[in-house]
Amino acid sequence: MKTIVRITAALLMTVATSLFASGAAQASTPKWLSISAGGDHTCAIRTDHALFCWGDNSNGQLGDGTNTERTSPKRVGTSTSWTAVAAGVDHTCARHSSGSLYCWGYNNLGQVGDGTTDDRLTPKKVGTSTSWTAVTAGGYHTCARHNSGSIYCWGFNQYGQLGDGTITTRLTPKKVGASTSWSSVDAGTYYTCARHTSGSVYCWGNNSNGQLGDGTTAGSLTPKKVGTSTNWTSINTGDYHSCARHSSGSLYCWGHNGYGQLGDGTVINKLTPKKVGTSTNWTSVAGGIYHTCARHTSGSLYCWGRNSEGQVGDGTTTQRLTPKKVGTSTNWTSAAAGGFHTCARHSSGYAYCWGQNDDGELGIGSYVDKSTPTKIS
């Protein structure tokens, strides 16, 4: 009888523990408003506007006050007032609901924008302005849009990626030209592109692979117009390639194409915009180092380019030269392409990541690479 009681008690305890663990796991699965994939780290804003980061933290880019790598989401401070986040190669920036801008992480070239070159392990306010509307973190520089319509950049400037006509590195925000008619900005590794309210797209900085889209490989220290079109609706940069959505719904890419990241079926660099397939139903695009992902109006997600770490998300590690559908879901709302990983938000509010996971950048609690979307836990 005692043996039976002990066995029964043990079974009940096992069931209870299992139920508790299951409930805890379910309760710990967060829902997200937005997500940004950096070099080897990822950050996302939860539905309550709290900010979390995970992955590589060697330079404090997770903002949790340590240099400890995280394989699952780690909260940044206590604020529940974050509205946007941008993960760069080794630094991160985020916009607060007050309109203030904060950056942290690797700061050897002033990319944090606080006037120093000291790495920051927690968010550091950029200047005193409370009028920032958007921010983008590149390789080693940062750019942000001001509510005046102006763009400001800071950090590394060897290739003119700050757009101020010089190659002088800046430790605080420096205005890009005189225009107050910019609608968006996106920072690549050593270059920057922005959309003008006229519908034109301009790029500046390094152009070694034609990523500025002006038909040459000559760099530019100031904004250079991409073609003659005034019908661009958005612009996104990768490592050395750029992609933009046209008002027709078509998608165009240009620049480095060594892994097929331009999606035109070749591995030949393009110095001017090249249409991706024949579809006119693209809604958004995201460029990683050597891969690209885009959302279709159907809600489906497609990726292409380098896939050696599974970042295309099609269950293989086969390089893709044209768009390849990610699974069967038609409920994706946005995607973010990082160094060698990809993350996307689902209409359910859950977020999924796939690709390289050497530093825990997938946020799944392990270091195992995934070639298909895996829910952040």
Beta strands, then each sheet from edge to edge (+ up, - down):
strand 1: 32-37
strand 2: 41-46
strand 3: 51-55
strand 4: 70-75
strand 5: 82-87
strand 6: 91-96
strand 7: 101-105
strand 8: 120-125
strand 9: 132-137
strand 10: 141-146
strand 11: 151-155
strand 12: 170-175
strand 13: 182-187
strand 14: 191-196
strand 15: 201-205
strand 16: 220-225
strand 17: 232-237
strand 18: 241-246
strand 19: 251-255
strand 20: 270-275
strand 21: 282-287
strand 22: 291-296
strand 23: 301-305
strand 24: 320-325
strand 25: 332-337
strand 26: 341-346
strand 27: 351-355
strand 28: 370-375
sheet 1: 1+ 2- 3+ 4-
sheet 2: 5+ 6- 7+ 8-
sheet 3: 9+ 10- 11+ 12-
sheet 4: 13+ 14- 15+ 16-
sheet 5: 17+ 18- 19+ 20-
sheet 6: 21+ 22- 23+ 24-
sheet 7: 25+ 26- 27+ 28-
end
